[in-house]
């Protein structure tokens, strides 16, 4: 499926686990959800899970960026960048047609 076709769609689902060996004492996933609700302060599981996933994704992206430390070289010349930006602005102004 093309990702452009699913933008803005809401997908609702549920996972049901049936286990005769699971008890409230051994149900770790239930405790994780309870902890997540407590930590996030949310009342709805879906919202709490979304917050946790956003935090996790942000954390992983940060880790990947930090892993690049010392591997990427930048030569930032702010004066040259500003000059290029001003030139671009001037060229757009000259192309703009008066109304």
C-alpha positions as CSV (number, residue, x, y, z in Angstrom):
1,X,0.0,0.0,0.0
2,X,1.3,3.4,-0.9
3,X,2.0,5.5,2.2
4,X,0.4,8.5,0.6
5,X,-3.0,6.7,0.6
6,X,-3.0,6.2,4.3
7,X,-2.1,9.7,5.6
8,X,-4.7,10.9,8.0
9,X,-6.2,7.5,8.5
10,X,-6.9,6.3,12.0
11,X,-6.3,2.6,12.5
12,X,-7.9,1.1,15.6
13,X,-7.0,-2.3,16.8
14,X,-6.7,-4.5,19.9
15,X,-4.6,-7.3,21.0
16,X,-6.3,-10.0,23.1
17,X,-4.2,-12.6,24.8
18,X,-5.8,-15.6,26.2
19,X,-3.7,-17.6,28.6
20,X,-4.6,-20.1,31.3
21,X,-1.2,-19.7,32.9
22,X,-1.3,-15.9,33.3
23,X,-2.3,-14.5,36.7
24,X,-2.4,-10.9,37.9
25,X,0.9,-11.6,39.7
26,X,2.6,-12.8,36.5
27,X,1.0,-10.4,34.0
28,X,4.0,-8.1,33.4
29,X,2.3,-6.3,30.4
30,X,-0.6,-5.2,32.6
31,X,1.9,-3.7,35.2
32,X,3.8,-1.9,32.4
33,X,0.6,-0.2,31.2
34,X,-0.3,0.8,34.7
35,X,3.2,2.3,35.2
36,X,2.9,4.0,31.9
37,X,-0.4,5.6,32.8
38,X,1.0,6.7,36.2
39,X,4.2,8.2,34.7
40,X,2.5,10.0,31.8
41,X,-0.5,11.2,33.9
42,X,-2.8,10.1,31.1
43,X,-6.1,8.4,31.7
44,X,-6.3,6.6,28.4
45,X,-4.0,3.8,27.4
46,X,-3.8,4.8,23.8
47,X,-2.7,8.3,24.6
48,X,-0.1,7.0,27.1
49,X,1.3,4.6,24.6
50,X,1.5,7.3,21.9
51,X,3.4,9.5,24.3
52,X,5.8,6.7,25.2
53,X,6.4,5.8,21.5
54,X,7.0,9.5,20.6
55,X,9.6,9.7,23.5
56,X,11.2,6.5,22.4
57,X,11.5,7.6,18.8
58,X,12.9,10.9,19.8
59,X,15.4,9.2,22.1
60,X,16.6,6.8,19.4
61,X,17.0,9.7,16.9
62,X,19.0,11.6,19.5
63,X,21.2,8.5,20.0
64,X,21.8,8.1,16.3
65,X,22.8,11.8,16.0
66,X,25.2,11.5,19.0
67,X,26.7,8.4,17.4
68,X,27.7,10.7,14.5
69,X,29.8,12.8,16.8
70,X,33.3,13.1,15.4
71,X,32.3,11.5,12.1
72,X,30.8,14.5,10.3
73,X,32.7,17.7,9.4
74,X,31.0,21.0,9.1
75,X,32.5,24.2,7.8
76,X,29.9,26.7,8.7
77,X,30.6,30.1,7.3
78,X,27.7,32.2,8.5
79,X,28.7,35.2,6.4
80,X,28.8,33.2,3.2
81,X,25.4,31.6,4.1
82,X,23.9,35.0,4.8
83,X,25.2,36.3,1.5
84,X,23.7,33.4,-0.4
85,X,20.4,33.9,1.3
86,X,20.3,37.6,0.4
87,X,21.2,36.9,-3.2
88,X,18.3,34.4,-3.3
89,X,15.9,37.0,-1.9
90,X,17.0,39.5,-4.5
91,X,16.6,37.1,-7.4
92,X,13.1,36.2,-6.2
93,X,12.2,39.8,-5.9
94,X,13.3,40.5,-9.5
95,X,11.3,37.5,-10.8
96,X,8.2,38.6,-9.0
97,X,5.7,40.2,-11.3
98,X,3.9,43.4,-10.1
99,X,0.2,43.1,-9.7
